[in-house]
Structure formats: C-alpha cells, structure tokens
Amino acid sequence: MKTIISLIIIALFLVGCTPVEQQVVEKDINSFDKCVEAGYPVMESYPRKCSANGWTFVENIEEAVE
C-alpha cells in the first residue's frame, strides 16, 4: 500500500513540473513572431494573435486591408 501511495505522489510531482528547457524558451517569447516560432497557437483573426504563457501577442500589420 505504501508503495502505491509513493508512486502516486511521485507521479503527481512529475506531472506538475515544467521542464527546464521549456521555462527558458518561454522567457524568450516577447513578440508575435517569437510566439509563432515557438509553436504556440495562432488565432485566425485580423490581425492574427498568438497566445503564450497568459500573454497575447498581436501581429504587426504594415498595410491595412480594404
């Protein structure tokens, strides 16, 4: 019984941990382009938006669409 409880605790701990590599990458995301490059989802809106780590980055549009 103790073994099962120990395994459950270890599994919960591992699920809650964020890999170090991902933490480093997330800190570098500070623009729409970097968000897209990191593989985060892009919203189909105008202008397009990319969300990462609770932040939303908006694509910079040079020319307006008429």
C-alpha positions, -999 to 999 in steps of 0.1 A, spaced: 0 0 0 28 24 9 45 17 -25 13 26 -44 9 58 -24 46 67 -30 42 61 -68 11 83 -69 29 111 -51 59 108 -74 36 108 -105 18 139 -93 51 157 -87 64 148 -121 32 159 -139 33 193 -121 69 200 -130 78 222 -161 109 211 -180 138 235 -176 142 238 -214 105 249 -217 110 275 -189 140 291 -207 121 292 -241 90 307 -225 111 336 -211 124 345 -245 89 349 -260 82 387 -262 67 392 -297 42 377 -321 69 363 -344 87 345 -315 54 332 -302 47 316 -336 83 303 -339 79 286 -305 49 267 -318 21 283 -298 -14 285 -314 -22 314 -337 -58 328 -336 -75 332 -370 -84 369 -365 -73 402 -381 -47 409 -371 -36 374 -361 -29 368 -324 -6 343 -307 -10 333 -270 18 320 -248 21 319 -210 -10 340 -204 2 367 -228 -14 375 -262 9 390 -289 -7 407 -319 8 405 -354 21 439 -367 3 447 -400 22 471 -423 -7 478 -447 -44 479 -439 -67 456 -459 -95 475 -477 
